[in-house]
Amino acid sequence: MSLVFSGVCSHAPGITGRPERADPAAREAFFAAFHDMRDRLHAARPDAVIVVAAEHFANFFMNNMPAFALGMAETYDGPIEDPEWLRIPHRVVRGNPDLSRRLITEVQQTVDAAYAEEWRFDHGIMVPLHFLDPHNELTIIPGNINCQGPPLSPLHRAWAFGEALRRAAEAVPERIAIVCTGGISHWPATPDSGMINEAWDRDFLDRWSRQDKAAMLVYTDTDTYRDAGQGGFEIRTFIAAAAAARGPGTVHFYQPIPIFAVGCTIATLEIA
C-alpha cells in the first residue's frame, strides 16, 4: 500500500541499562520523546515495522558481513545481551516471512540485500522496541546496514537502500513503517566513551531535517571517524530513513547525555 511512518532514534545500551545515572531532566525529556514517537508510530497503524539498525557483531561477523540485510523469519528473540545488564526482559518478537520475502524481492531489484531466516536482536533493535513496542504488539522486520566492519558501504548506497525500502513498501498491500536506529556521534567501547560532539550532531541533523541529500552524502568515513567516532558511521541508518520518506524531518529531541554515551535523538520525517 504505502509507507506510513519513517523515524529515527538512538539505541545505546546505557539508555535502559543505567537510566538512574543520567541527569533526571534530560532523561525524562528523552523518554517522553520516545513515548511520543511510540504514539505516532502506533497511530499510523502499520502492518509491519522495518527496524533498520547497525548490527553489533551479534549475528554477522567478519567471516560474512553483508552490506545490507533484512530478516525473513517467523519470529525473532532478544536481547542477545544479558537481560539484567540491559534491563530489558527477554521476548519473542513476531515476524512475517511472507511479507519479508515480498519486500526483499523488491529491494533486490536495485540493492543487493542479504536475508536471514535466523536473527537474534541485540540492543540496536531491543532498546527502541522497549520504548516503541512495550507490549510486544507489532510485527517486526529487522534490517541491518553494516556500520561496523570496513570497508563500509558508501553513503550513497545507504540512500539507495532507503529508496529501495520505499519502493518495496509501495509494492505491497500492507501498511509499512520504518524506524532507523543508531548514533549520532559516539565512541563506544573506547577510552573516549561518553564523549559527544554536539556541534557535529546538530549540523548533521540540520542537513537531515532539510532533506539536503547532497549535504548528507558529502561526509567521508575518515572525517566522520575523526569528528564523531566510529559510532558516527551509523548516520547510514538516518540517511536510509530520509531517502525512504523523501519529506523534511522534525527533530523532537536532541541532547547529549554523556552517561548514555551518545547524542540522544528522536526524530520523524514527513512521507512525501
BAFI-3210 file (N, C-alpha, C; in Angstrom, 3 decimals, decimal comma, padded with zeros to 6 digits):
// residues 272
n [1|2|3|4|5|6|7|8|9|10|11|12|13|14|15|16|17|18|19|20|21|22|23|24|25|26|27|28|29|30|31|32|33|34|35|36|37|38|39|40|41|42|43|44|45|46|47|48|49|50|51|52|53|54|55|56|57|58|59|60|61|62|63|64|65|66|67|68|69|70|71|72|73|74|75|76|77|78|79|80|81|82|83|84|85|86|87|88|89|90|91|92|93|94|95|96|97|98|99|100|101|102|103|104|105|106|107|108|109|110|111|112|113|114|115|116|117|118|119|120|121|122|123|124|125|126|127|128|129|130|131|132|133|134|135|136|137|138|139|140|141|142|143|144|145|146|147|148|149|150|151|152|153|154|155|156|157|158|159|160|161|162|163|164|165|166|167|168|169|170|171|172|173|174|175|176|177|178|179|180|181|182|183|184|185|186|187|188|189|190|191|192|193|194|195|196|197|198|199|200|201|202|203|204|205|206|207|208|209|210|211|212|213|214|215|216|217|218|219|220|221|222|223|224|225|226|227|228|229|230|231|232|233|234|235|236|237|238|239|240|241|242|243|244|245|246|247|248|249|250|251|252|253|254|255|256|257|258|259|260|261|262|263|264|265|266|267|268|269|270|271|272]
n.u [000,831|001,621|004,228|003,909|005,039|008,052|010,947|013,611|015,833|017,831|019,910|021,553|022,985|023,138|020,909|018,759|020,131|021,409|019,731|019,219|021,488|021,649|021,194|018,286|016,302|017,021|016,894|014,143|012,898|013,895|012,898|010,172|009,952|010,525|008,250|006,268|006,980|006,405|003,578|002,974|003,898|002,236|-000,222|-000,120|-000,858|000,624|001,104|003,432|006,693|009,686|012,700|015,605|018,875|022,237|024,058|025,721|027,897|026,548|025,098|026,188|029,494|033,039|033,631|031,550|030,065|027,398|026,579|024,017|021,108|018,105|015,529|013,837|012,156|009,909|009,702|011,570|014,128|015,215|016,796|020,106|022,131|022,893|019,918|019,595|021,693|021,150|018,675|016,282|013,671|013,745|012,227|010,019|009,682|007,283|007,481|007,094|007,326|006,374|005,612|008,102|009,613|008,408|008,968|011,802|012,318|011,556|013,267|015,696|015,725|017,200|019,115|021,557|020,600|021,193|019,560|018,063|016,998|017,257|017,731|018,960|018,096|020,003|020,980|020,650|018,218|016,524|016,503|015,132|012,647|011,829|010,864|009,144|007,444|006,210|004,463|004,845|003,454|003,711|004,449|007,585|010,207|013,466|016,248|019,556|022,359|025,678|027,674|029,919|032,181|034,795|035,509|033,057|029,750|029,344|027,909|026,019|025,004|023,642|021,613|020,414|019,505|017,512|015,758|015,045|013,689|011,466|010,285|009,692|007,841|005,732|005,006|003,616|000,515|000,268|000,498|003,356|005,873|008,901|011,609|014,604|017,662|020,369|023,425|023,900|026,878|029,336|031,595|031,811|032,848|035,494|038,309|037,322|034,647|031,503|032,124|030,823|030,071|028,525|028,155|028,770|026,771|024,421|024,758|024,681|022,023|020,615|021,092|019,901|017,220|016,418|016,290|018,500|020,070|022,576|024,235|024,108|025,370|027,992|029,863|032,910|034,269|036,647|036,623|034,301|034,966|036,994|035,621|033,222|033,521|033,716|031,135|029,746|029,514|027,033|025,291|024,417|022,023|020,211|020,293|019,190|016,540|015,738|015,902|013,914|011,574|011,453|010,452|010,672|012,312|011,585|013,078|012,429|013,617|016,825|019,763|022,898|023,713|025,850|026,251|024,788|026,313|026,045|024,819|021,656|018,744|015,561|013,477|011,287|010,030|008,366|006,187|006,605]
n.v [-001,206|001,439|003,540|004,427|005,625|007,109|007,229|008,100|007,019|006,895|004,197|003,347|001,147|002,048|003,605|002,116|000,561|002,036|004,194|005,651|007,036|009,197|012,733|013,823|015,553|015,681|012,956|012,344|014,024|012,962|010,309|010,924|011,937|009,611|008,134|009,689|009,295|006,594|006,708|008,081|006,246|003,973|005,128|005,339|002,881|000,525|-002,457|-003,802|-003,181|-002,062|-002,269|-000,736|-001,163|-000,793|-003,484|-005,193|-007,098|-009,303|-011,130|-011,086|-011,357|-010,806|-012,883|-013,060|-010,486|-008,761|-005,961|-004,892|-006,123|-008,021|-009,326|-012,518|-014,164|-016,214|-015,663|-013,659|-013,304|-011,717|-009,729|-010,307|-009,721|-009,854|-009,861|-008,703|-006,925|-005,176|-004,494|-005,141|-007,284|-010,656|-011,371|-012,792|-011,889|-011,097|-011,980|-011,801|-013,876|-014,180|-011,568|-010,361|-011,716|-010,774|-008,027|-008,074|-009,205|-007,106|-005,027|-006,081|-005,566|-003,323|-003,071|-005,066|-006,954|-008,974|-011,776|-013,119|-015,933|-016,527|-014,651|-012,909|-010,401|-007,599|-004,856|-002,783|-003,042|-003,878|-001,902|000,362|-001,047|-001,553|000,891|001,695|-000,392|-001,541|-003,528|-005,606|-005,843|-005,327|-006,302|-007,166|-006,477|-007,005|-004,969|-004,409|-002,304|-002,376|-000,906|-001,332|-003,003|-002,178|-002,566|-000,022|000,426|002,971|006,209|006,965|004,562|003,724|005,580|004,687|002,217|003,039|004,241|001,949|000,528|002,187|001,950|-000,771|-000,819|000,467|-001,386|-003,450|-004,612|-004,132|-001,915|-000,105|000,712|002,477|002,404|003,736|003,216|004,380|006,215|009,638|011,048|009,170|007,253|004,292|001,705|002,498|004,380|006,945|006,816|008,202|010,725|013,315|014,931|017,635|019,860|018,782|016,824|018,397|019,851|017,784|016,868|019,118|019,176|016,742|017,174|019,057|017,580|017,587|016,129|016,102|017,369|015,598|013,351|013,994|013,489|011,910|008,730|008,943|011,581|011,452|009,520|010,877|013,139|012,275|009,802|006,140|005,337|007,248|006,346|005,278|007,092|006,216|004,770|006,797|008,241|006,393|006,336|008,956|008,889|007,049|008,330|010,882|013,383|016,447|016,505|016,374|017,200|015,952|015,597|016,289|015,849|015,874|013,189|012,242|009,926|008,044|007,850|008,936|011,224|011,845|011,132|011,755|011,648|012,411|011,938|013,558|011,883|011,994]
n.w [000,000|001,090|002,452|005,754|007,922|009,058|010,926|013,253|015,851|018,847|020,134|022,201|024,654|027,293|027,685|028,614|030,391|032,414|033,408|035,748|036,306|034,694|034,015|035,570|034,408|031,689|031,047|031,488|029,644|027,286|027,394|027,340|024,753|023,333|024,047|022,862|020,198|020,053|020,247|017,884|016,001|016,460|015,923|013,195|012,334|011,371|009,455|009,556|010,882|009,711|011,157|011,052|011,853|013,153|013,209|015,825|015,597|016,536|015,049|012,485|011,312|010,700|009,007|007,309|006,274|005,469|003,395|003,423|004,995|005,521|007,601|007,532|009,026|010,998|013,720|016,074|018,572|021,597|024,200|022,860|024,542|028,097|029,809|032,343|032,512|030,378|031,138|029,941|029,514|028,233|025,108|022,626|019,379|016,949|013,525|009,907|007,528|004,874|004,026|004,402|002,458|000,096|000,269|000,306|-002,182|-003,863|-002,997|-003,849|-006,519|-007,012|-005,006|-003,568|-001,232|001,547|003,181|006,169|007,875|010,458|013,341|015,972|018,231|019,145|021,321|019,527|018,238|020,298|022,349|021,112|020,637|023,218|024,082|021,971|021,403|023,813|024,683|023,010|020,541|017,831|014,430|013,316|011,060|010,798|009,854|008,591|008,322|007,446|009,659|011,017|010,242|008,285|004,735|004,602|003,300|000,822|001,483|-000,399|-001,167|001,084|000,936|-001,437|-000,523|001,284|-000,562|-001,976|000,010|000,313|-002,236|-002,161|-000,067|-001,280|-003,102|-001,964|-000,440|002,273|005,149|005,836|008,151|008,925|011,068|011,902|013,508|015,584|016,054|017,295|017,079|018,720|020,775|021,215|023,496|023,827|025,194|024,989|025,395|026,084|025,307|023,275|020,279|020,053|018,316|015,815|015,624|015,624|013,289|011,368|011,808|011,036|008,243|007,650|008,453|006,615|004,347|002,704|000,459|-000,927|000,943|003,046|002,014|001,645|003,589|004,575|005,547|006,919|007,909|009,449|011,361|012,693|013,721|014,860|015,928|015,822|016,135|014,762|012,181|011,960|010,880|008,504|008,816|009,483|007,112|005,341|006,305|005,669|002,868|002,313|003,218|001,958|002,573|004,595|007,842|011,381|014,347|017,350|019,765|020,854|022,593|024,169|026,253|028,376|030,054|028,771|026,614|024,042|021,535|022,123|020,308|018,891|016,168|013,435|010,069|007,336|005,121|001,864]
ca.u [000,000|002,420|004,979|003,022|005,791|009,514|011,547|014,914|016,021|019,073|019,729|022,675|022,538|023,023|019,594|017,974|020,989|021,794|018,989|019,242|022,723|021,533|020,528|016,859|015,519|017,334|016,368|012,687|012,522|014,221|011,933|008,884|010,001|010,392|006,848|005,523|007,248|005,598|002,190|002,898|004,075|001,038|-001,325|-000,012|-001,464|001,413|001,008|004,780|007,685|011,059|013,619|016,946|019,871|023,624|024,205|026,974|028,599|025,765|024,682|027,097|030,860|033,912|033,673|030,436|029,483|026,643|026,415|022,627|020,415|016,737|015,095|012,754|011,829|008,590|009,875|012,920|014,183|016,260|018,092|021,206|022,908|022,319|018,759|019,766|022,604|020,447|017,414|015,164|013,351|013,746|010,929|009,948|009,066|006,598|007,869|006,166|008,233|005,802|005,783|009,542|010,061|007,942|009,737|013,184|012,324|011,507|014,506|016,794|015,726|018,218|020,122|021,856|020,380|021,159|018,413|018,379|015,851|017,560|018,257|018,753|018,168|020,825|020,419|020,329|016,781|015,759|016,273|013,971|011,391|011,459|010,070|008,170|006,511|006,390|003,600|005,200|002,276|003,988|005,179|008,873|011,130|014,736|017,171|020,893|023,357|026,988|028,350|030,897|033,386|035,234|035,009|031,645|029,077|029,300|026,656|025,006|024,375|022,643|020,480|019,748|018,790|016,290|014,853|014,532|012,680|010,253|009,665|009,149|006,634|004,658|004,696|002,851|-000,745|000,337|000,984|004,726|006,589|010,344|012,303|016,042|018,252|021,818|024,130|024,780|028,292|029,711|032,837|031,533|033,866|036,819|038,555|036,565|033,211|030,873|032,371|029,795|030,353|027,208|028,119|028,705|025,441|023,397|024,948|024,131|020,572|020,099|021,095|018,909|015,876|016,120|016,359|019,570|020,754|023,982|024,960|024,197|026,221|029,340|030,766|033,802|034,441|037,796|036,187|033,324|035,703|037,707|034,752|032,052|033,821|033,271|029,680|029,199|029,221|025,616|024,462|023,848|020,627|019,442|020,218|018,212|015,207|015,443|015,664|012,624|010,463|011,520|009,983|011,511|012,276|011,420|013,806|011,596|014,521|018,252|020,568|023,966|023,573|027,128|026,199|024,269|027,434|025,603|023,905|020,367|017,944|014,258|013,059|010,426|010,050|007,143|006,175|006,290]
ca.v [000,000|002,659|003,814|005,237|006,249|006,992|007,962|007,655|007,131|006,347|002,837|002,990|000,267|002,769|004,235|001,264|-000,125|002,870|005,456|006,386|007,809|010,354|013,921|013,478|016,367|015,232|011,599|012,335|014,638|011,977|009,221|011,453|011,988|008,223|007,737|010,392|008,577|005,364|007,026|008,407|005,009|003,136|005,835|005,096|001,557|-000,289|-003,916|-004,262|-002,134|-002,400|-001,607|-000,790|-000,842|-001,153|-004,723|-005,066|-008,384|-010,317|-012,130|-011,023|-011,076|-010,520|-014,000|-012,887|-009,211|-008,153|-004,504|-004,673|-007,381|-007,954|-010,570|-013,244|-015,227|-016,231|-014,973|-013,249|-013,179|-010,844|-009,298|-011,259|-009,385|-010,227|-009,009|-007,949|-005,818|-004,233|-004,194|-005,396|-008,710|-011,424|-011,514|-013,352|-010,858|-011,663|-011,582|-012,167|-014,302|-013,950|-010,146|-010,121|-012,214|-009,864|-006,786|-008,344|-009,400|-005,791|-004,313|-006,645|-005,056|-002,273|-003,168|-006,460|-007,143|-010,333|-012,038|-014,051|-016,595|-016,582|-013,335|-012,556|-008,947|-007,000|-003,605|-001,883|-003,148|-004,092|-000,655|001,025|-001,773|-001,398|002,116|001,868|-001,526|-002,118|-004,693|-006,636|-005,960|-005,045|-007,231|-006,527|-006,990|-006,351|-004,627|-004,060|-001,684|-002,572|000,293|-001,850|-003,600|-001,639|-001,349|000,258|000,878|004,421|006,811|006,989|003,242|003,757|006,314|003,786|001,218|003,681|004,360|000,608|000,201|002,940|001,318|-002,048|-000,545|000,843|-002,527|-004,456|-004,039|-003,838|-000,617|-000,328|001,773|002,308|003,044|003,536|003,489|004,484|007,232|010,068|010,925|008,466|006,495|003,149|000,708|003,097|005,289|008,185|006,578|009,293|011,962|013,588|016,143|018,222|020,721|017,893|016,221|019,382|020,159|016,675|016,866|020,209|018,689|015,655|017,739|019,783|016,632|018,038|014,884|016,336|017,699|014,385|012,335|014,514|013,033|010,776|007,932|009,481|012,763|011,042|008,854|011,906|014,122|011,685|008,474|005,041|005,296|008,161|005,641|004,913|008,033|005,488|004,414|008,041|008,571|005,481|006,805|010,155|008,502|006,367|009,243|011,922|014,664|017,038|015,875|017,165|016,662|016,129|015,666|016,028|016,365|014,983|012,617|011,513|008,620|007,158|007,764|009,251|012,342|011,143|011,725|011,241|012,492|011,785|012,541|013,570|010,950|012,805]
ca.w [000,000|001,177|003,668|006,585|009,017|009,000|012,027|013,719|017,296|019,378|020,658|023,071|025,739|028,558|027,792|029,509|031,344|033,552|033,328|037,016|036,380|033,816|034,543|035,553|033,478|030,337|030,884|031,390|028,364|026,253|027,456|026,897|023,296|022,890|024,200|021,824|018,956|020,139|019,933|016,460|015,254|016,563|015,263|011,755|012,126|010,435|009,482|009,912|011,072|009,370|012,089|010,459|012,875|012,878|013,966|016,556|015,598|017,236|014,066|011,346|011,740|009,576|008,069|006,372|006,681|004,378|003,427|003,794|005,254|006,028|008,210|006,870|009,968|011,639|014,994|016,462|020,022|022,122|023,694|022,876|025,730|029,383|030,075|033,581|032,211|029,508|031,819|029,025|029,599|027,001|024,452|021,278|018,551|015,780|012,186|008,845|006,461|003,539|003,721|004,270|001,160|-000,957|000,370|-000,090|-003,636|-004,497|-002,680|-004,621|-007,886|-007,142|-003,949|-003,224|000,203|002,065|004,046|007,248|008,482|011,890|013,698|017,376|018,337|020,194|021,829|018,428|017,980|021,522|023,081|020,519|020,850|024,626|024,190|020,899|021,387|025,152|024,892|022,026|019,693|016,430|013,571|013,069|010,055|011,089|008,780|009,057|007,457|008,054|010,148|011,966|009,705|006,992|004,105|004,775|002,082|000,683|001,943|-001,457|-001,207|002,155|000,363|-002,379|000,264|001,734|-001,711|-002,283|001,024|-000,021|-003,401|-001,726|000,714|-002,199|-003,963|-001,224|000,050|003,703|005,619|006,289|008,856|009,018|012,184|011,745|014,812|015,567|016,824|016,217|017,456|019,946|020,744|022,088|023,830|023,719|026,315|024,789|025,575|026,814|024,577|022,279|019,512|019,869|017,132|014,645|015,610|015,245|011,874|010,588|011,927|010,205|006,863|007,587|008,567|005,379|003,227|001,823|000,104|-001,250|002,169|003,865|001,410|001,428|004,644|004,344|006,757|007,647|008,647|010,451|012,442|013,446|014,353|015,505|016,432|014,975|016,207|013,777|010,934|011,961|010,112|007,368|009,078|009,384|005,690|004,740|006,680|004,891|001,482|002,234|003,467|000,926|003,076|005,644|009,153|012,594|015,499|018,541|020,911|020,727|023,691|024,629|027,588|028,393|030,681|027,731|025,669|022,688|021,342|022,103|019,247|018,451|015,067|012,437|008,732|006,567|003,995|000,684]
c.u [000,859|003,288|004,158|003,753|007,270|010,098|012,887|014,993|017,366|018,826|020,813|022,208|022,396|021,664|018,691|018,826|021,383|021,046|019,072|020,492|022,698|020,945|019,016|016,044|015,755|016,745|014,863|012,213|012,781|013,207|010,546|008,831|009,904|008,924|005,960|005,740|006,477|004,159|002,020|002,999|002,813|-000,162|-001,294|-000,564|-000,663|001,099|002,360|005,686|009,049|011,960|015,035|017,946|021,267|023,947|025,613|027,686|027,852|025,362|025,630|028,487|031,736|034,098|032,534|029,664|028,723|026,573|025,015|021,975|019,014|016,358|013,914|012,328|010,398|008,628|011,346|012,942|015,347|015,883|019,136|022,124|022,201|021,129|018,890|020,695|021,902|019,152|016,231|014,869|013,396|012,328|011,103|009,110|008,474|007,173|006,776|006,994|007,686|005,966|007,256|010,039|009,644|008,707|011,168|013,283|012,321|012,778|015,635|016,780|016,822|019,338|020,321|021,780|020,417|019,878|018,778|017,082|016,085|018,225|017,930|018,997|019,117|020,219|020,037|018,869|015,994|015,530|015,135|012,649|010,912|010,566|008,914|007,141|006,560|005,571|003,794|004,040|002,587|004,644|006,438|009,629|012,466|015,530|018,516|021,656|024,697|027,615|029,523|032,220|033,777|035,700|033,491|031,028|029,101|027,930|025,599|024,343|023,364|021,406|019,698|018,969|017,481|015,285|014,243|013,489|011,384|009,530|009,023|007,862|005,454|004,219|003,853|001,562|-000,715|000,837|002,340|005,255|008,073|010,848|013,777|016,741|019,772|022,317|023,276|026,245|028,437|030,921|032,674|032,746|035,281|037,068|037,793|035,065|032,619|031,125|031,331|030,148|029,028|027,129|028,009|027,317|024,399|023,531|024,396|022,610|019,927|020,037|019,999|017,486|015,452|016,074|017,395|020,455|022,242|024,801|025,087|025,220|027,666|030,342|031,664|033,944|035,625|037,389|035,205|034,011|036,416|036,757|033,618|032,291|033,347|031,756|029,021|028,912|027,739|024,720|023,856|022,384|019,731|019,245|019,215|016,785|014,803|015,122|014,314|011,466|010,325|011,072|010,888|011,323|012,068|012,166|012,996|012,434|015,936|018,950|021,702|023,670|024,783|027,060|025,573|025,255|027,039|024,810|022,507|019,381|016,633|013,787|012,171|010,487|008,657|007,272|005,703|005,911]
c.v [001,247|002,618|004,782|005,946|006,061|007,840|007,376|007,836|006,532|004,976|002,424|002,161|000,974|003,412|003,437|000,680|000,698|004,209|006,291|007,256|009,044|011,543|013,705|014,266|015,917|013,850|011,613|012,973|013,674|010,847|009,686|011,539|010,592|007,782|008,434|009,719|007,263|005,642|007,350|007,143|004,167|003,792|005,636|003,734|000,696|-001,774|-004,548|-003,046|-002,689|-001,594|-001,813|-000,305|-001,098|-002,330|-004,814|-006,409|-009,448|-011,449|-012,205|-010,664|-010,965|-011,697|-013,920|-011,638|-008,588|-006,638|-004,134|-006,036|-007,089|-009,327|-011,182|-014,422|-015,098|-015,474|-014,620|-013,169|-012,288|-010,374|-010,413|-010,989|-009,901|-009,310|-008,181|-006,755|-004,743|-003,736|-004,207|-006,889|-009,376|-011,477|-012,209|-012,390|-011,506|-011,095|-011,934|-012,584|-014,061|-012,486|-009,810|-010,545|-011,259|-008,538|-006,983|-008,507|-008,063|-004,995|-004,780|-006,232|-004,004|-002,369|-004,637|-006,624|-008,628|-010,520|-013,124|-014,619|-016,882|-015,262|-013,099|-011,071|-008,537|-005,647|-002,634|-001,906|-003,209|-002,817|000,137|000,299|-001,657|-000,169|002,155|000,752|-002,244|-003,369|-005,762|-006,914|-005,913|-006,237|-006,523|-007,256|-006,292|-006,064|-004,253|-003,381|-001,861|-001,225|-000,071|-002,226|-003,036|-002,754|-001,213|000,699|002,401|004,970|006,825|005,622|003,101|004,505|005,410|002,695|001,798|003,845|003,010|000,174|000,938|002,294|-000,014|-001,852|-000,217|-000,315|-003,587|-003,815|-003,653|-002,411|-000,835|000,917|001,438|003,081|002,707|004,009|003,540|005,607|008,452|009,961|010,119|007,578|005,246|002,254|001,210|003,946|006,612|007,990|007,628|010,642|012,107|014,897|016,803|019,070|019,887|017,275|017,202|019,783|019,040|016,673|017,999|019,788|017,638|016,216|018,456|018,864|017,082|016,832|015,108|016,602|016,492|013,398|012,778|014,022|011,907|010,009|008,436|010,674|012,380|010,382|009,872|012,757|013,518|010,286|007,383|004,865|006,228|007,513|005,272|005,985|007,346|005,120|005,655|008,426|007,674|005,912|008,027|009,806|007,815|007,353|010,304|013,292|015,198|016,347|016,874|016,473|016,975|016,208|015,442|016,648|015,387|014,497|011,718|010,130|007,585|007,032|008,058|010,546|011,791|011,885|010,985|012,173|011,694|012,576|012,541|012,599|011,712|011,891]
c.w [000,000|002,422|004,507|007,720|008,750|010,114|012,403|015,226|017,678|019,999|021,655|024,266|027,087|028,773|028,724|030,631|032,554|033,555|034,593|037,144|035,481|034,553|034,457|034,532|032,039|030,075|030,678|030,092|027,205|026,237|027,010|025,375|022,694|022,963|023,170|020,464|018,914|019,731|018,454|015,609|015,284|015,896|013,751|011,352|011,129|010,578|009,822|010,025|010,691|010,302|011,556|011,499|012,330|013,782|014,542|016,716|016,398|016,298|012,875|011,860|010,496|008,623|007,053|006,787|005,509|004,527|003,902|004,012|005,780|006,574|007,485|007,732|010,473|012,955|015,173|017,984|020,424|023,516|023,746|024,065|026,993|029,680|031,357|033,373|031,388|030,143|030,849|029,099|028,230|026,432|023,109|020,446|017,300|014,482|011,186|007,636|005,056|003,133|003,547|002,894|000,041|-000,926|-000,113|-001,602|-004,362|-004,225|-003,585|-006,090|-008,086|-006,115|-003,598|-001,714|000,535|002,874|005,038|007,816|009,960|012,266|015,169|017,538|019,458|020,567|020,721|018,040|019,286|022,323|022,442|020,761|022,289|024,809|023,185|020,828|022,730|025,397|023,818|021,074|018,203|015,733|013,107|011,959|010,297|009,819|009,368|007,943|008,154|008,384|011,042|011,336|008,352|006,055|004,250|003,443|002,001|001,071|000,845|-001,618|-000,067|001,688|-000,591|-001,652|000,790|000,617|-002,064|-001,266|000,734|-001,204|-003,016|-000,930|-000,190|-003,089|-003,274|-000,703|001,518|003,959|006,300|007,000|008,855|010,233|012,033|013,004|014,718|016,449|017,166|016,700|018,743|019,690|021,618|022,283|023,584|024,964|026,205|024,954|026,504|026,188|023,466|021,596|019,153|018,603|015,864|014,514|015,091|013,776|010,998|010,634|011,134|008,740|006,663|007,589|007,291|004,158|002,207|001,496|-000,136|000,004|003,083|003,330|001,248|002,476|004,139|005,651|007,583|008,497|009,753|011,638|013,325|014,285|015,174|016,029|015,497|015,043|015,217|012,440|010,829|011,353|008,895|007,604|008,983|007,915|004,978|005,065|005,873|003,447|001,314|002,337|002,389|001,405|004,171|006,982|010,265|013,721|016,741|019,809|020,432|021,931|023,981|026,049|027,785|029,017|029,751|026,570|024,239|022,684|021,112|021,195|019,067|017,340|014,108|011,140|008,138|005,401|002,762|-000,492]
res [m|s|l|v|f|s|g|v|c|s|h|a|p|g|i|t|g|r|p|e|r|a|d|p|a|a|r|e|a|f|f|a|a|f|h|d|m|r|d|r|l|h|a|a|r|p|d|a|v|i|v|v|a|a|e|h|f|a|n|f|f|m|n|n|m|p|a|f|a|l|g|m|a|e|t|y|d|g|p|i|e|d|p|e|w|l|r|i|p|h|r|v|v|r|g|n|p|d|l|s|r|r|l|i|t|e|v|q|q|t|v|d|a|a|y|a|e|e|w|r|f|d|h|g|i|m|v|p|l|h|f|l|d|p|h|n|e|l|t|i|i|p|g|n|i|n|c|q|g|p|p|l|s|p|l|h|r|a|w|a|f|g|e|a|l|r|r|a|a|e|a|v|p|e|r|i|a|i|v|c|t|g|g|i|s|h|w|p|a|t|p|d|s|g|m|i|n|e|a|w|d|r|d|f|l|d|r|w|s|r|q|d|k|a|a|m|l|v|y|t|d|t|d|t|y|r|d|a|g|q|g|g|f|e|i|r|t|f|i|a|a|a|a|a|a|r|g|p|g|t|v|h|f|y|q|p|i|p|i|f|a|v|g|c|t|i|a|t|l|e|i|a]
***
